[in-house]
Amino acid sequence: MHPQPAAAARARWRLVDTPPAPGAWNMAVDEALADSVRNGGPPVLRVYRWSPPCLSLGRNQPSDGYDRDALRRRGIDVVRRPTGGRAVLHHRELTYSVAAREDELGTLRQAYAAINRALVAGLRRLGVDARLHPAGPERAPVPSLAPCFEQPVEGEVTAGGRKLIGSAQRRERGVMLQHGSLPIHDDQSAVPELMLPGHAVIAGDAPATLAALLGREPAWDALVDALAEGWMEVLGVALERGGMTAVEEERARGHRARYEDPAWTWHREAPSGGPAV
C-alpha cells in the first residue's frame, strides 16, 4: 500500500474566524484578505458574524426600494457587498467568505460547485441532510429587490428542498472572492417588511435553517469545526487556524471608508466587477 500524504504536504489554506462586527468592517476585512492572496498569500476560508444585524445588498442590485426609516427603527445596518447576488439579512447566521487565486479551484462554475460540495460535507458532519440542488429550468436570478433566499437554483446547497446557503462570487485582478450566508434561524422572511410601498415583493417559502433542521441551535465552535472538516475532506487541503495579520488589519481600515460611504451603498446600480453567481 502507498502511504497517505501527510496533512503538511497538502495545499495550505488559512481558516480565519473573526468576531461579530458591523457590515462595513466585515466587507473591508474580506477585501483585505483578497489583497493578501493577490500578493502571494495562501487562500483563505473565513467565517464570521455581524453586529448589529445588517442587510447586505449585492454589488449590482438596485437599492431604491428599501425603506431606510424602517431599517433604522429596527436597528439594522446596511452595506453593499463587493460580490453579486441579492439582499441578505445577516443576524442569526454564519457567513463564510473564500479568497483564492482565480485558478485555485477552476472556473467560476467549477469553484462554485467545489465550495458547495465542501459545505455540504461539513453540514452532513453536523447531522444536516444537506444536498446540492439538481439541474432544472431555473436560471441564475438577475439582480433585483427579491431576497437572496427566495428560491434555490442549480448547484446551491439545500435541505428538505429549500435553500440553505445563498452565495455570490466576484473575480477581479486574479482573485476570486465568494460570500455565502448560512441561516441558523429564519431572519430572511423579514426582508420583504423592509421594502417601501410599491416595491414590496411577495414572500416565498421560508428558507431552511440549521436550528429547525437540527432541532437546536448548534454551538458556534461545533459548526465551524464541522465546516472545516468538510472543507479539508472535499478539497484535500490543510486548514491552518489563525487571525488576521497586522498588515491585513491596516488594509481593512483603508477599505472600510468605501463600505461606509452612502454613495456606494445606496446607488441604484453599481459598476460590474466581473462574473457573479
Backbone bond lengths (Angstrom), bond angles and torsions (degrees), N, CA, C in turn:
res aa  C-N    CA-C-N  psi(-1)  N-CA   C-N-CA  omega(-1)  CA-C   N-CA-C  phi
1 M - - - 1.462 - - 1.531 109.40 -
2 H 1.315 115.12 142.44 1.460 119.12 177.72 1.525 109.51 -82.82
3 P 1.308 118.83 136.12 1.468 120.24 178.87 1.513 110.96 -64.55
4 Q 1.320 115.70 145.26 1.459 121.30 176.80 1.528 109.78 -75.45
5 P 1.332 118.39 141.04 1.469 119.82 178.78 1.515 111.16 -64.10
6 A 1.307 116.30 141.25 1.466 120.49 177.60 1.515 109.60 -69.52
7 A 1.344 115.42 154.86 1.465 120.05 -179.12 1.520 111.12 -56.88
8 A 1.352 115.78 -33.81 1.456 119.04 -177.04 1.528 111.80 -65.88
9 A 1.380 115.91 -22.16 1.456 119.22 -178.93 1.527 111.67 -84.71
10 R 1.322 117.30 -12.14 1.453 120.41 -179.69 1.524 110.24 -79.39
11 A 1.330 115.16 162.25 1.458 119.55 177.53 1.526 109.57 -57.03
12 R 1.306 115.99 136.10 1.469 121.17 -175.58 1.523 110.48 -95.43
13 W 1.318 116.00 127.35 1.459 124.30 172.30 1.518 108.47 -117.72
14 R 1.319 116.06 154.67 1.460 121.20 171.98 1.526 109.62 -96.16
15 L 1.323 116.81 142.79 1.462 122.97 170.47 1.515 106.79 -114.26
16 V 1.338 116.64 115.85 1.460 122.51 -176.42 1.526 108.26 -117.91
17 D 1.325 116.13 117.80 1.470 123.01 -179.90 1.525 106.73 -111.65
18 T 1.327 116.21 105.86 1.468 120.29 -175.32 1.525 110.82 -102.62
19 P 1.329 118.31 152.33 1.460 121.49 -177.72 1.519 112.07 -72.10
20 P 1.343 117.30 163.99 1.471 120.68 178.45 1.527 111.17 -55.04
21 A 1.349 115.69 139.71 1.466 120.60 -174.93 1.521 109.75 -153.15
22 P 1.345 117.81 162.05 1.465 121.03 176.26 1.530 111.70 -63.46
23 G 1.334 115.27 160.86 1.452 120.67 -175.69 1.511 114.10 -58.28
24 A 1.343 117.77 -45.29 1.460 120.33 -177.04 1.531 110.89 -61.64
25 W 1.323 116.97 -39.78 1.460 119.71 179.64 1.529 110.45 -68.58
26 N 1.330 117.19 -41.42 1.458 119.24 179.22 1.528 111.55 -59.49
27 M 1.311 117.23 -43.44 1.463 119.86 179.51 1.531 110.80 -68.34
28 A 1.322 116.69 -37.83 1.457 120.29 179.02 1.525 111.25 -64.79
29 V 1.331 117.41 -37.42 1.458 120.67 177.75 1.524 110.40 -63.96
30 D 1.332 117.10 -43.03 1.465 119.05 178.35 1.529 111.16 -61.22
31 E 1.320 117.06 -39.50 1.473 120.20 176.80 1.531 110.58 -63.16
32 A 1.329 116.19 -41.00 1.463 119.74 -179.75 1.523 111.65 -65.50
33 L 1.326 117.32 -39.35 1.460 120.41 177.60 1.529 110.66 -67.04
34 A 1.331 117.01 -37.43 1.461 120.00 175.18 1.529 110.56 -63.19
35 D 1.329 116.68 -38.08 1.468 120.29 176.08 1.528 110.80 -59.36
36 S 1.327 116.50 -42.12 1.471 119.89 -179.06 1.522 111.23 -62.28
37 V 1.338 115.70 -42.33 1.464 119.47 177.65 1.528 110.26 -63.81
38 R 1.325 116.14 -42.46 1.469 121.13 -179.88 1.531 110.76 -60.75
39 N 1.324 116.24 -30.83 1.466 121.27 -178.93 1.530 113.00 -90.58
40 G 1.345 116.17 13.00 1.456 119.76 174.12 1.507 116.17 104.16
41 G 1.338 118.38 1.28 1.455 121.42 179.11 1.515 112.19 -74.79
42 P 1.347 117.23 166.59 1.461 120.89 179.80 1.527 111.13 -70.72
43 P 1.328 117.39 158.61 1.465 120.01 176.74 1.519 110.90 -63.79
44 V 1.342 115.24 158.69 1.465 121.42 -171.86 1.524 110.48 -131.01
45 L 1.320 115.74 132.65 1.466 123.08 164.02 1.519 106.48 -107.44
46 R 1.328 116.20 118.87 1.458 120.79 179.55 1.522 109.26 -114.14
47 V 1.335 117.37 141.83 1.464 122.88 173.05 1.516 107.62 -124.59
48 Y 1.354 116.00 140.59 1.465 117.69 -175.70 1.516 111.87 -161.24
49 R 1.339 113.44 171.47 1.467 122.74 178.88 1.525 108.96 -129.24
50 W 1.329 116.23 177.45 1.456 121.90 -172.95 1.525 110.11 -128.55
51 S 1.312 116.89 139.07 1.465 122.64 174.85 1.526 108.57 -152.78
52 P 1.350 117.89 115.72 1.459 128.23 4.89 1.528 111.77 -75.62
53 P 1.363 117.17 175.79 1.463 118.78 173.51 1.523 110.45 -52.28
54 C 1.321 116.14 147.92 1.461 119.55 -172.20 1.522 110.85 -142.78
55 L 1.320 115.87 134.32 1.454 122.12 170.70 1.521 107.29 -91.20
56 S 1.329 117.35 119.25 1.461 119.39 177.15 1.523 109.19 -104.76
57 L 1.319 115.12 134.42 1.459 122.52 179.38 1.519 109.16 -102.00
58 G 1.332 116.58 145.76 1.449 120.41 175.96 1.517 111.27 -68.30
59 R 1.309 116.33 155.33 1.460 122.42 -175.07 1.526 112.62 -52.56
60 N 1.317 118.36 -40.47 1.455 121.95 -175.48 1.527 112.72 -108.00
61 Q 1.312 117.09 15.58 1.463 120.91 -175.36 1.520 111.42 -84.68
62 P 1.360 118.04 136.37 1.463 119.11 174.31 1.522 110.25 -65.76
63 S 1.316 115.79 150.34 1.470 119.75 -174.82 1.515 113.56 -121.46
64 D 1.340 117.87 -4.36 1.468 119.56 -170.01 1.520 113.46 -73.61
65 G 1.337 119.35 -5.70 1.450 120.00 -179.27 1.511 114.95 -92.66
66 Y 1.342 117.55 -0.90 1.455 119.50 -176.39 1.525 111.47 -92.30
67 D 1.312 115.69 142.72 1.458 123.17 -176.89 1.536 108.41 -89.06
68 R 1.311 116.21 101.06 1.466 119.67 -175.59 1.526 111.77 -65.79
69 D 1.342 116.88 -33.92 1.469 119.23 178.19 1.526 110.38 -65.74
70 A 1.318 117.15 -41.96 1.466 120.45 178.92 1.521 110.78 -64.04
71 L 1.315 116.59 -38.96 1.460 120.00 177.53 1.527 111.28 -63.37
72 R 1.339 116.50 -42.99 1.469 120.29 179.22 1.520 110.89 -65.07
73 R 1.336 116.74 -43.27 1.470 119.80 -179.15 1.526 111.45 -60.28
74 R 1.284 116.74 -35.03 1.460 120.81 -178.51 1.525 112.97 -88.15
75 G 1.324 116.48 -0.05 1.456 119.71 178.58 1.515 113.15 70.08
76 I 1.336 116.68 31.89 1.456 121.81 -177.86 1.526 109.74 -102.04
77 D 1.292 116.32 122.04 1.458 123.20 175.36 1.529 108.96 -73.61
78 V 1.325 117.36 164.47 1.464 122.18 176.54 1.522 108.64 -136.65
79 V 1.330 116.06 136.49 1.459 121.42 176.59 1.520 108.36 -143.79
80 R 1.309 116.59 153.08 1.465 120.56 173.50 1.516 108.35 -104.07
81 R 1.336 115.60 128.15 1.456 120.52 -179.16 1.533 111.21 -75.85
82 P 1.325 117.26 157.33 1.462 119.94 171.33 1.524 111.88 -78.35
83 T 1.343 117.30 -13.96 1.458 122.35 178.11 1.521 110.09 -95.55
84 G 1.325 116.06 169.93 1.461 120.79 -178.41 1.515 112.80 -83.31
85 G 1.339 115.11 -152.72 1.451 119.76 179.77 1.516 112.90 90.09
86 R 1.328 115.09 -170.60 1.457 123.28 -175.08 1.524 111.10 -111.75
87 A 1.333 115.47 -178.44 1.463 121.31 -173.71 1.529 112.17 -67.22
88 V 1.319 115.10 140.52 1.465 123.12 175.89 1.525 107.76 -132.45
89 L 1.330 116.95 134.18 1.460 121.59 174.13 1.524 107.77 -96.11
90 H 1.315 116.03 112.38 1.462 122.22 -176.92 1.530 109.48 -95.38
91 H 1.307 115.72 113.71 1.467 119.54 178.39 1.525 108.14 -145.68
92 R 1.314 116.91 -85.10 1.467 120.77 -178.41 1.534 108.00 -98.02
93 E 1.305 116.15 79.84 1.456 121.53 -173.44 1.515 109.98 -161.18
94 L 1.311 116.11 173.76 1.466 123.16 169.62 1.517 107.51 -113.54
95 T 1.311 116.31 131.04 1.455 121.41 171.92 1.523 107.85 -106.22
96 Y 1.326 115.62 136.65 1.460 119.85 172.69 1.518 108.34 -115.53
97 S 1.308 116.05 154.53 1.460 121.04 168.69 1.517 108.35 -138.66
98 V 1.323 115.15 148.96 1.458 122.49 178.07 1.522 107.68 -125.36
99 A 1.312 116.83 126.17 1.467 122.41 173.04 1.523 107.02 -120.26
100 A 1.328 115.98 120.70 1.462 120.51 -176.89 1.526 109.34 -152.93
101 R 1.317 116.10 159.55 1.461 119.13 173.18 1.526 109.96 -60.21
102 E 1.309 116.69 151.18 1.463 120.44 -177.10 1.524 112.39 -58.89
103 D 1.325 117.59 -30.53 1.458 119.72 -177.42 1.524 113.04 -91.89
104 E 1.322 117.26 1.87 1.469 120.92 -174.49 1.524 111.86 -63.57
105 L 1.327 117.27 -44.61 1.462 122.05 -175.96 1.529 112.27 -120.39
106 G 1.323 117.40 12.46 1.455 119.91 177.21 1.515 113.22 97.36
107 T 1.323 114.94 -158.11 1.457 121.13 -179.71 1.516 110.54 -66.18
108 L 1.339 115.95 174.01 1.456 120.41 178.27 1.520 110.67 -53.05
109 R 1.334 116.53 -51.10 1.468 120.03 -178.01 1.517 111.91 -66.96
110 Q 1.325 117.27 -39.33 1.456 119.87 178.61 1.525 111.75 -63.82
111 A 1.325 116.24 -43.28 1.465 120.31 178.84 1.521 111.05 -64.93
112 Y 1.325 116.16 -43.68 1.468 120.61 179.96 1.527 110.06 -60.21
113 A 1.336 116.20 -43.36 1.458 120.19 -179.65 1.529 111.08 -67.25
114 A 1.328 117.50 -41.87 1.468 120.74 -179.02 1.524 111.07 -63.71
115 I 1.324 116.49 -44.00 1.466 120.35 179.14 1.519 110.48 -62.17
116 N 1.328 116.98 -43.83 1.461 119.44 -179.12 1.524 111.83 -67.31
117 R 1.334 118.04 -36.20 1.473 119.72 175.68 1.529 110.59 -62.98
118 A 1.328 116.76 -40.09 1.463 120.24 178.67 1.521 111.18 -65.83
119 L 1.332 116.75 -39.73 1.460 119.82 178.22 1.528 111.06 -65.66
120 V 1.323 117.15 -40.74 1.465 120.57 177.22 1.524 110.43 -60.28
121 A 1.336 116.75 -44.29 1.462 119.95 179.52 1.525 111.45 -61.06
122 G 1.335 117.00 -40.19 1.455 120.09 178.11 1.512 112.33 -66.12
123 L 1.325 117.16 -43.27 1.460 120.96 179.80 1.526 111.46 -64.80
124 R 1.317 116.99 -36.48 1.465 119.87 177.76 1.534 110.63 -65.35
125 R 1.319 117.36 -34.85 1.460 119.91 175.77 1.526 111.12 -63.52
126 L 1.324 116.15 -28.56 1.458 121.02 179.04 1.530 111.55 -80.16
127 G 1.339 116.89 -14.88 1.463 121.16 -178.97 1.514 114.19 106.06
128 V 1.346 117.66 11.69 1.463 122.35 179.78 1.528 109.01 -95.47
129 D 1.323 117.20 131.84 1.465 121.81 177.34 1.529 108.74 -81.60
130 A 1.320 116.38 67.66 1.465 122.11 -178.44 1.522 109.78 -82.35
131 R 1.329 115.23 148.82 1.459 121.58 -179.35 1.520 109.32 -144.26
132 L 1.336 115.89 166.83 1.457 121.60 172.45 1.524 108.37 -94.57
133 H 1.327 116.29 132.95 1.460 120.53 -178.92 1.524 109.16 -64.60
134 P 1.346 116.86 129.77 1.465 119.25 -176.21 1.523 112.33 -71.68
135 A 1.332 114.41 165.81 1.459 120.23 176.70 1.520 109.82 -63.20
136 G 1.324 115.90 143.76 1.454 121.16 -179.44 1.509 109.99 -162.20
137 P 1.334 116.96 -167.10 1.462 120.03 -177.44 1.519 113.79 -75.92
138 E 1.359 117.41 -10.99 1.456 119.34 -176.05 1.527 110.78 -66.68
139 R 1.327 115.57 145.83 1.451 121.60 174.07 1.519 108.20 -115.14
140 A 1.322 116.14 158.98 1.463 119.37 178.42 1.520 109.44 -56.95
141 P 1.341 118.82 129.66 1.457 121.14 -176.24 1.521 112.22 -66.26
142 V 1.328 115.20 142.13 1.462 119.81 176.85 1.523 108.82 -77.57
143 P 1.341 118.37 156.30 1.465 119.88 176.56 1.522 110.57 -58.75
144 S 1.305 116.92 124.73 1.461 121.90 -178.46 1.514 108.36 -156.59
145 L 1.335 116.24 -176.12 1.457 120.47 179.18 1.524 112.62 -81.37
146 A 1.307 118.21 -6.27 1.461 120.78 -179.57 1.529 110.20 -66.22
147 P 1.348 117.78 144.55 1.466 120.24 179.41 1.525 111.53 -64.76
148 C 1.325 114.81 154.20 1.469 121.33 -179.12 1.524 111.78 -60.77
149 F 1.348 117.43 -36.51 1.460 121.01 -172.41 1.526 112.70 -90.79
150 E 1.331 117.12 17.52 1.460 120.39 -177.31 1.520 112.07 -60.12
151 Q 1.322 117.76 -43.37 1.458 120.40 -178.44 1.525 109.51 -157.48
152 P 1.359 116.62 145.50 1.460 119.44 176.43 1.526 110.53 -82.22
153 V 1.318 116.11 152.27 1.456 122.13 173.24 1.526 107.96 -124.84
154 E 1.314 115.72 173.11 1.457 121.79 -174.44 1.528 112.02 -50.44
155 G 1.341 114.50 131.02 1.455 120.64 174.53 1.508 115.57 88.06
156 E 1.346 118.37 -8.56 1.466 119.89 -179.80 1.529 110.42 -78.92
157 V 1.329 114.90 158.92 1.458 120.89 -179.32 1.522 109.32 -82.10
158 T 1.339 115.72 125.36 1.456 122.01 -179.38 1.522 109.82 -129.02
159 A 1.327 115.20 167.30 1.464 122.32 172.30 1.527 106.74 -150.05
160 G 1.311 116.82 128.51 1.455 120.14 -177.64 1.513 112.59 62.09
161 G 1.324 117.80 28.16 1.455 122.14 179.26 1.512 114.67 80.95
162 R 1.330 118.04 -0.41 1.462 121.47 -179.99 1.526 110.41 -112.22
163 K 1.313 115.08 150.67 1.462 120.71 -178.68 1.529 110.02 -64.79
164 L 1.321 115.71 132.61 1.468 120.80 179.77 1.524 112.55 -112.42
165 I 1.328 117.52 -31.03 1.462 120.78 178.06 1.525 108.61 -132.28
166 G 1.331 116.12 128.08 1.456 121.49 174.09 1.516 109.16 -106.51
167 S 1.336 117.33 129.45 1.469 121.64 -174.22 1.519 111.50 -131.79
168 A 1.318 115.45 157.72 1.467 121.93 176.29 1.514 108.55 -148.69
169 Q 1.340 115.57 149.65 1.466 120.15 -173.59 1.521 111.18 -132.79
170 R 1.334 115.42 150.20 1.460 122.72 173.12 1.515 108.67 -138.22
171 R 1.325 115.59 142.35 1.473 120.84 174.31 1.514 108.30 -122.03
172 E 1.320 115.20 126.60 1.453 119.12 -176.26 1.524 109.65 -153.03
173 R 1.313 115.69 129.83 1.471 122.92 176.22 1.533 112.09 50.67
174 G 1.338 114.71 45.69 1.451 120.24 172.86 1.508 116.25 84.85
175 V 1.354 118.16 1.68 1.463 121.32 -176.83 1.528 110.30 -125.56
176 M 1.313 114.87 136.53 1.457 122.45 173.14 1.525 108.91 -94.93
177 L 1.328 116.22 132.52 1.462 121.74 172.11 1.520 107.27 -124.42
178 Q 1.321 116.68 123.28 1.472 120.95 177.25 1.514 109.93 -125.65
179 H 1.335 115.30 134.53 1.463 123.15 175.61 1.524 109.90 -110.54
180 G 1.309 116.60 152.91 1.453 120.62 171.65 1.514 111.17 -154.80
181 S 1.337 115.51 149.32 1.464 121.98 -178.87 1.521 109.47 -118.38
182 L 1.332 116.22 129.23 1.459 123.60 179.24 1.535 108.29 -116.97
183 P 1.348 119.10 101.47 1.459 120.56 -176.95 1.528 112.65 -67.88
184 I 1.312 115.68 133.66 1.460 121.13 170.92 1.524 109.35 -91.55
185 H 1.330 116.88 -40.53 1.462 123.37 171.12 1.532 107.96 -126.28
186 D 1.321 116.31 166.82 1.463 119.90 -176.45 1.519 111.23 -86.44
187 D 1.316 115.95 100.41 1.459 121.64 169.86 1.523 111.20 -106.76
188 Q 1.344 117.07 -14.31 1.460 120.35 -175.65 1.527 112.31 -67.35
189 S 1.323 117.59 -27.65 1.465 120.04 -179.29 1.521 112.20 -65.05
190 A 1.340 117.19 -16.14 1.467 120.68 179.28 1.523 112.54 -83.06
191 V 1.332 118.84 -11.05 1.464 120.21 -175.78 1.527 112.40 -58.84
192 P 1.356 120.86 -43.40 1.467 119.11 178.55 1.531 113.71 -60.41
193 E 1.332 117.18 -23.76 1.460 120.66 178.97 1.523 112.40 -73.92
194 L 1.310 117.12 -9.09 1.464 122.01 -178.56 1.521 112.06 -98.28
195 M 1.339 116.68 10.80 1.454 121.49 -177.22 1.527 111.08 -95.99
196 L 1.323 115.71 152.42 1.461 121.72 174.44 1.519 110.20 -75.17
197 P 1.345 117.83 153.70 1.468 120.12 174.46 1.531 110.10 -55.11
198 G 1.305 115.41 137.59 1.451 119.62 -178.58 1.519 113.90 91.25
199 H 1.349 116.07 -13.35 1.465 119.81 178.91 1.524 111.89 -116.93
200 A 1.316 116.30 -2.25 1.459 120.01 -175.04 1.523 110.42 -60.40
201 V 1.320 115.32 143.05 1.456 121.66 176.30 1.516 108.53 -109.35
202 I 1.318 115.76 152.60 1.456 120.75 179.56 1.527 108.54 -75.74
203 A 1.317 115.57 125.86 1.460 119.63 -179.23 1.523 110.08 -69.82
204 G 1.334 116.02 131.62 1.452 120.51 177.18 1.516 110.42 -90.05
205 D 1.313 115.43 -160.37 1.456 119.70 177.41 1.525 109.92 -62.69
206 A 1.322 115.48 143.83 1.462 119.36 176.91 1.522 109.19 -63.84
207 P 1.327 117.66 145.12 1.462 119.50 178.61 1.520 110.85 -68.98
208 A 1.317 115.62 160.40 1.451 119.63 170.21 1.526 108.49 -67.49
209 T 1.314 116.93 150.21 1.468 121.40 176.63 1.526 109.19 -134.72
210 L 1.323 115.63 151.55 1.457 119.74 -179.90 1.522 111.90 -63.31
211 A 1.328 117.29 -41.33 1.467 119.63 -177.64 1.522 111.08 -61.73
212 A 1.328 116.62 -41.46 1.460 119.72 179.63 1.522 111.39 -69.24
213 L 1.320 117.20 -40.54 1.459 121.15 -177.76 1.523 112.23 -69.54
214 L 1.341 116.47 -35.58 1.461 120.50 -177.71 1.520 112.97 -94.24
215 G 1.335 116.78 -15.51 1.454 120.19 -174.85 1.514 113.21 76.09
216 R 1.319 116.12 14.59 1.464 121.90 -179.86 1.521 107.86 -165.83
217 E 1.313 115.72 164.88 1.457 120.23 174.16 1.518 109.02 -90.27
218 P 1.322 118.19 120.08 1.464 118.81 -178.12 1.521 111.52 -69.64
219 A 1.308 116.02 146.53 1.458 120.28 174.46 1.522 108.77 -65.80
220 W 1.330 116.13 142.95 1.457 120.28 -176.81 1.527 111.83 -57.01
221 D 1.322 117.30 -48.48 1.463 120.10 -176.93 1.522 111.36 -62.57
222 A 1.340 117.28 -38.59 1.464 120.08 178.92 1.517 110.78 -66.41
223 L 1.321 116.95 -38.04 1.456 121.31 178.74 1.527 110.47 -65.45
224 V 1.325 116.66 -46.75 1.469 120.39 -179.71 1.531 110.31 -63.99
225 D 1.336 117.16 -41.33 1.461 120.19 179.72 1.526 111.03 -61.49
226 A 1.340 116.98 -42.99 1.467 120.53 -179.34 1.519 111.08 -64.06
227 L 1.330 116.91 -43.69 1.462 119.93 179.21 1.527 111.07 -64.71
228 A 1.322 116.56 -39.37 1.462 120.09 179.10 1.526 111.01 -64.05
229 E 1.327 116.97 -41.46 1.463 120.19 179.52 1.528 110.87 -65.14
230 G 1.326 117.05 -40.73 1.456 119.93 176.81 1.510 111.80 -64.45
231 W 1.322 116.07 -36.71 1.462 121.64 178.97 1.526 110.59 -61.79
232 M 1.328 115.96 -48.79 1.460 120.06 -178.69 1.521 111.43 -67.43
233 E 1.325 116.61 -37.90 1.463 121.15 -179.33 1.526 111.36 -63.02
234 V 1.315 117.72 -49.81 1.461 121.34 -173.33 1.526 112.27 -78.77
235 L 1.312 117.09 -41.28 1.464 119.98 -176.19 1.520 113.14 -89.41
236 G 1.325 117.49 -12.20 1.450 120.25 178.38 1.514 113.38 65.94
237 V 1.336 116.32 37.13 1.462 121.08 -177.78 1.524 109.77 -118.69
238 A 1.302 116.31 167.77 1.462 122.77 174.04 1.520 108.53 -104.68
239 L 1.315 117.11 127.49 1.460 122.23 177.11 1.514 109.74 -99.07
240 E 1.319 116.24 126.91 1.457 121.46 178.09 1.522 108.43 -112.52
241 R 1.323 115.59 117.71 1.462 120.21 -178.15 1.520 111.00 -74.61
242 G 1.311 114.89 142.34 1.459 119.76 177.67 1.511 110.36 -179.57
243 G 1.317 115.74 171.48 1.452 120.37 -179.85 1.510 112.25 -98.11
244 M 1.322 115.20 -173.07 1.457 121.03 175.97 1.530 109.52 -73.49
245 T 1.302 115.20 151.23 1.455 119.77 175.00 1.533 109.32 -83.70
246 A 1.322 115.74 166.23 1.465 120.01 177.46 1.526 110.84 -61.84
247 V 1.323 116.73 -36.42 1.465 120.61 178.24 1.526 110.27 -64.54
248 E 1.318 117.04 -42.31 1.473 120.58 179.21 1.520 111.59 -66.17
249 E 1.319 117.03 -38.59 1.465 120.14 176.34 1.534 109.99 -59.73
250 E 1.331 116.06 -43.92 1.464 120.17 -179.68 1.530 110.67 -65.97
251 R 1.313 117.56 -42.16 1.459 120.16 178.12 1.527 111.05 -63.38
252 A 1.319 116.84 -39.89 1.458 119.78 179.08 1.523 111.05 -62.66
253 R 1.324 116.63 -39.75 1.469 118.81 177.35 1.523 110.38 -61.64
254 G 1.328 116.81 -33.99 1.457 119.95 177.77 1.519 112.99 -70.50
255 H 1.331 117.17 -35.38 1.467 121.16 -179.49 1.531 112.59 -77.63
256 R 1.339 116.57 -24.25 1.470 119.70 -170.36 1.524 112.24 -59.23
257 A 1.330 118.32 -36.66 1.466 120.94 -176.57 1.528 111.48 -57.79
258 R 1.318 116.29 -37.31 1.469 119.41 179.06 1.520 111.00 -60.73
259 Y 1.325 116.91 -44.31 1.464 120.49 -175.71 1.523 112.56 -79.46
260 E 1.315 117.16 -15.04 1.466 120.93 173.77 1.527 111.80 -87.97
261 D 1.311 118.22 -10.60 1.465 123.23 -174.63 1.526 110.45 -77.56
262 P 1.345 119.14 117.21 1.473 120.57 178.97 1.529 112.91 -57.46
263 A 1.335 117.52 -29.03 1.460 119.93 179.56 1.531 110.79 -63.40
264 W 1.329 117.67 -34.29 1.461 121.43 176.25 1.529 110.41 -76.45
265 T 1.324 116.44 -43.91 1.463 120.20 -174.67 1.517 112.53 -67.02
266 W 1.332 117.39 -42.56 1.461 120.25 -166.71 1.517 115.21 -105.93
267 H 1.321 119.37 3.69 1.465 116.47 176.47 1.524 109.43 -65.59
268 R 1.316 114.80 153.81 1.466 119.68 -173.38 1.524 111.86 -66.30
269 E 1.309 116.53 -40.40 1.456 119.18 -176.81 1.520 108.59 -147.29
270 A 1.313 116.80 126.48 1.454 121.13 -177.96 1.512 110.44 -87.89
271 P 1.347 118.24 154.69 1.454 119.65 176.12 1.506 111.83 -64.10
272 S 1.307 116.04 146.61 1.463 120.99 -177.97 1.520 110.34 -65.03
273 G 1.334 116.12 139.13 1.464 120.85 178.44 1.505 112.49 -120.29
274 G 1.339 117.65 28.38 1.454 120.16 -178.59 1.511 110.35 106.64
275 P 1.330 117.67 176.31 1.451 121.72 -176.02 1.507 112.35 -59.54
276 A 1.302 115.74 145.74 1.460 121.28 175.91 1.515 108.12 -139.83
277 V 1.326 115.80 150.28 1.461 120.40 176.72 1.509 108.62 -128.00
